[in-house]
Amino acid sequence: MAGAGALRFIGSSEHIHAWLATPEQIAALDRFLCARFSEVRYLLYLRPQDELILSSYSEAVRRGEGQDFETYLARHMRLSHWSRLKLWHHVIGRARLELRLTSPDALAEGDLLSDFCKAAQIDESGLIRPPRVNEALSAAEIALRRRLNRVLPVLGRDGQLHPLYRMALHRLGPLIRGRAGRLALSQAQRAEIMARNQMDNEKIRKRYFPERQVLF
């Protein structure tokens, strides 16, 4: 750090918000950073709950989940952004915490990378945009993996795909090639998700986005 000569350091990880679940953990991170930097700011993006549930189910299946989506949805329909946000608000304070939304109508240029660069005061001209990675599984891929998850070990000791699982995907993958339709919520499911989270979303909207009619 001393030899870098940079004026700004940026660290980014989804695991920070996922794993720091108590005021003590958040305060410990803040002490660590403030001891090393003259100014520390936090930039947090919130994703609509309906999108988040679909994404998290795809990731759960990728990691070995075998239950159907309806069962998963019943268990995870309530996703309170407010319960975690208020911890950060309490520990960090409003002045050093900037909240953003991933909804296209809330993003600069309707694009997440452009919005991040603007919020972090980065000139994006000349930057190379990375390709999209870790895309959500298609409905056909989810169906295949759920079947495999019930009969084969998903991960090896090294944390990577087990060789048997990888071989099964390689052999069976051609059977679903071209079937790229995404798993989707029905209008009723989407409405119920947003209704379950409406009260907490409204608390966030009033405090951080009063110009918006609804948060998402």
C-alpha positions in Angstrom: 0.0 0.0 0.0 2.8 2.4 0.9 4.5 1.9 -2.4 1.5 1.9 -4.6 1.2 5.7 -4.8 -2.5 5.5 -5.6 -5.0 8.0 -4.2 -7.9 5.6 -4.2 -8.3 2.0 -3.4 -11.4 0.0 -4.2 -12.3 -3.3 -2.7 -15.4 -5.2 -3.9 -17.0 -8.4 -2.6 -20.5 -9.7 -2.3 -19.4 -11.7 0.7 -18.9 -8.5 2.8 -22.6 -7.9 3.0 -23.5 -11.6 3.1 -21.3 -12.6 6.0 -21.0 -9.5 8.2 -24.3 -9.9 10.0 -23.7 -8.2 13.4 -22.8 -4.7 14.4 -19.6 -6.0 16.0 -18.5 -7.6 12.7 -19.3 -4.5 10.7 -17.4 -2.3 13.2 -14.4 -4.6 13.1 -14.1 -4.2 9.3 -14.5 -0.4 9.6 -11.8 -0.2 12.3 -9.5 -2.3 10.0 -10.0 0.0 7.1 -10.0 3.3 8.9 -6.6 2.4 10.5 -5.2 2.1 7.0 -7.0 4.8 4.9 -7.7 8.5 5.6 -11.2 8.2 4.3 -13.5 5.1 4.0 -16.8 5.0 2.1 -19.2 2.1 1.6 -21.1 1.6 -1.6 -24.0 -0.9 -1.4 -26.2 -2.1 -4.2 -29.7 -3.5 -3.5 -31.3 -5.9 -6.0 -35.1 -6.4 -6.4 -36.2 -9.4 -4.3 -37.9 -11.2 -7.3 -34.6 -11.1 -9.3 -32.6 -12.0 -6.2 -34.6 -15.1 -5.5 -34.3 -16.5 -9.0 -30.6 -15.8 -9.0 -30.1 -17.4 -5.5 -32.0 -20.5 -6.5 -29.8 -21.0 -9.6 -26.7 -20.7 -7.4 -28.2 -23.1 -4.8 -28.8 -25.7 -7.5 -25.2 -25.1 -8.8 -24.0 -25.9 -5.3 -26.0 -29.0 -4.8 -29.6 -28.0 -4.0 -32.1 -30.7 -5.1 -35.5 -29.2 -4.1 -37.9 -27.8 -6.7 -38.3 -24.1 -7.1 -41.7 -23.8 -5.5 -40.4 -25.4 -2.3 -37.4 -23.0 -2.4 -39.6 -20.0 -3.0 -41.8 -20.8 -0.1 -38.8 -20.7 2.2 -37.1 -17.6 0.8 -39.9 -15.4 -0.3 -39.2 -12.8 2.4 -35.9 -11.1 1.9 -35.6 -8.0 4.0 -33.0 -5.6 2.8 -33.9 -3.2 5.6 -33.0 -5.6 8.4 -29.3 -5.7 7.2 -29.2 -2.2 5.9 -30.1 -0.6 9.3 -27.1 -2.4 10.9 -24.7 -0.7 8.4 -26.6 2.6 8.8 -26.2 2.4 12.6 -22.5 1.4 12.7 -21.2 3.4 9.6 -23.5 6.3 9.6 -25.4 7.8 6.7 -22.6 10.1 5.5 -20.2 7.2 4.6 -22.8 4.8 3.3 -24.1 5.3 -0.3 -27.0 3.2 -1.4 -27.7 2.3 -5.0 -30.3 0.1 -6.8 -29.7 -2.3 -9.6 -33.0 -1.5 -11.3 -32.2 -0.2 -14.8 -34.2 3.0 -14.2 -32.0 3.8 -11.2 -28.6 3.1 -12.9 -26.6 5.7 -14.7 -26.9 4.9 -18.4 -29.1 2.0 -17.3 -25.9 0.0 -16.8 -24.4 -1.4 -13.6 -20.7 -0.9 -14.5 -21.3 2.7 -15.6 -23.3 3.4 -12.5 -20.5 2.0 -10.3 -17.9 4.0 -12.1 -19.9 7.2 -11.6 -20.6 6.5 -7.9 -16.9 5.6 -7.3 -15.7 8.6 -9.3 -13.9 6.5 -11.9 -13.4 7.6 -15.5 -14.7 4.6 -17.4 -13.5 5.9 -20.8 -10.8 3.5 -22.1 -11.6 0.8 -19.6 -12.0 -2.7 -20.9 -15.4 -4.2 -20.1 -15.1 -7.8 -18.8 -17.4 -10.4 -20.3 -20.4 -11.6 -18.4 -19.6 -14.7 -16.3 -21.5 -17.0 -13.9 -24.7 -16.5 -15.8 -27.8 -18.0 -14.2 -28.6 -21.6 -15.2 -31.3 -22.1 -17.8 -34.5 -24.0 -16.8 -33.2 -27.1 -18.6 -29.8 -26.9 -16.9 -31.5 -26.6 -13.5 -33.7 -29.7 -14.2 -30.6 -31.7 -15.2 -28.5 -30.6 -12.3 -31.3 -31.3 -9.8 -31.4 -34.9 -11.0 -27.6 -35.2 -10.8 -27.5 -33.6 -7.3 -29.6 -36.4 -6.0 -27.3 -39.2 -7.1 -23.8 -37.7 -7.4 -21.4 -35.7 -5.2 -21.3 -32.1 -6.5 -18.0 -30.9 -5.1 -14.7 -32.6 -4.5 -12.4 -32.0 -1.5 -10.8 -29.1 -3.4 -14.1 -27.3 -3.6 -14.3 -27.8 -7.3 -16.8 -29.9 -9.3 -16.4 -33.5 -8.5 -14.9 -35.4 -11.5 -17.9 -37.7 -11.7 -20.3 -34.7 -11.7 -18.2 -32.9 -14.3 -18.2 -36.0 -16.5 -22.0 -36.4 -16.2 -22.5 -32.8 -17.2 -20.2 -33.2 -20.2 -22.0 -36.4 -21.3 -25.6 -35.2 -20.7 -25.1 -31.5 -21.7 -25.7 -32.1 -25.4 -29.2 -33.4 -24.6 -30.3 -30.0 -23.4 -28.2 -27.9 -25.8 -30.3 -25.2 -27.4 -32.9 -25.2 -24.6 -31.8 -21.9 -23.1 -35.1 -20.6 -21.7 -34.7 -19.0 -18.2 -36.6 -20.0 -15.1 -39.2 -17.3 -14.6 -41.7 -16.2 -12.0 -45.4 -16.0 -12.7 -47.1 -12.7 -12.2 -48.8 -14.1 -9.0 -45.4 -15.2 -7.6 -43.8 -11.9 -8.4 -46.7 -10.0 -6.8 -46.5 -12.1 -3.6 -42.8 -11.6 -3.3 -43.0 -7.9 -3.6 -46.0 -7.8 -1.2 -44.1 -9.8 1.4 -41.3 -7.3 1.3 -43.2 -4.1 0.6 -43.2 -2.8 4.2 -39.4 -2.9 4.5 -38.8 -1.7 1.0 -40.9 1.3 1.8 -38.8 2.1 4.8 -35.7 2.2 2.5 -37.5 4.3 -0.1 -38.6 7.0 2.4 -35.1 7.3 3.9 -32.9 7.0 0.8 -35.0 7.4 -2.4 -38.0 9.7 -1.6 -38.1 10.8 -5.3 -39.1 7.3 -6.3 -42.8 6.2 -6.1 -41.7 2.6 -5.2 -38.3 1.2 -4.3 -38.4 -1.4 -7.1 
